[in-house]
């Protein structure tokens, strides 16, 4: 029997179409097979597809790249929250998501959506040769959490990387964050996860769980304006709350429709 699943495509961390990071959002009445969700994510061919169901007063939320399910995703959480606030529960201004990373609270105030995520400070790490070859230059420091975070001297360093995705695929981490102090923002970053089918992710909320604790220590402040330097670009407003990181941004709807499976 064919199913019709609603689908929304939301540009996250932007107020303009064709900017920020596009995520697909599929509200479900009940969970479907994992293999089918993975096929839908692969067919969508976006860095993330979010699926959720409502259970009492909480939403169960899962995220899939084109290749695998992951444990935390910022822009697809923002996109899922935007879908609920704008389409499914317009009177709501607070959502609780039950996820593989625990309960995530999301708040709406005017046009800004704020996600409360776990802090993931990195441990200082030796710099593998594969990373240097993959980025085309050696960072001044490297930290490890779920991802590697490579720190460079200035914004121009990460704009001018000579990337080799085959080398980055050899690393035993989910993805690679590169960061530097910003010329206009407090700090800038880029994000690569080629093993998961995402050569460069346009705007990566979850990376800021590692970026923010580092820049709090370096800049000696706890509120930041961050910018991700992909072709699409995206702006994030972050606050270090100790155990948690508040990550805020805007979003805009691009597409509404149905999947027939």
C-alpha positions, 0 to 999 in steps of 0.5 A: 500500500502506497504511503503519502508522507509530507515533506518540507524543505527548509533553509536553516540559519538564514532569512533568504532563500538559496542561503543557509543549509537546506534540510528536508523535514518529514513529519510521520504519524508513526515510525516507518522502517529505518531502511525506508527512512535511509532511502528517502534521505538518499533520494532527497540528496541533502546533507540531512533529512529529519523525521519526527513523530509526536508522542504526547507532549514531546516529539521524537526526532531522528536525522539521516544523511544520505549514507547513515543515521547520525546522533546530532544535527543542528540545521535539521533540528532548526528546520524541524522546529520551524516546520512545527512552529509555522505549519503544525502548531502555530500557537507553540513557542517551545518544543521538546525533542527526544533524540539520540543525544537526549532531550533537546529544547527549542524555543521561538522568539519572534523570528529567531529559533534557539536550540539548547544543545549539549556542549562537546568540548574537544580534547587536544590531539596530534595532527594526522598526516591525512588531515594535513594532506586533506586540507592542503595545509597544517593547522596550528592546533587540532582538537577532537570530539565527535569531529576533528576541529582544526584551528587556523590563524586567520579567516583567509586560511580556511577560505583558501584550503586545497581540499582532498576529500579522499584523504579526509575520508581516511580519518577516524572521525565523523567530520572535520571542522576548520575554524579561525577568528573572523574578520567581521564575525567573532569566529568563522568555520567550514565543515566537511564530512565526506564519509557520510556523503557530505563533502562540505556542509553549508551550515553546521549547527552541531559543530558549534557544540565544539567550536563555542567552548574553544572560542570562549576560552580563546576570546574570554567571552561567552556570547558569539556571532558566528559565520560559516564560510560555505558558498551558501553561508549562514549566521549563528548566534551562540551562547556558552552556558557551560554544560549546554550551548544555545545556538540560534538562527532564522529559517525560511521555507523553500518547498512543501509537498508529498513523498509517494512510497 
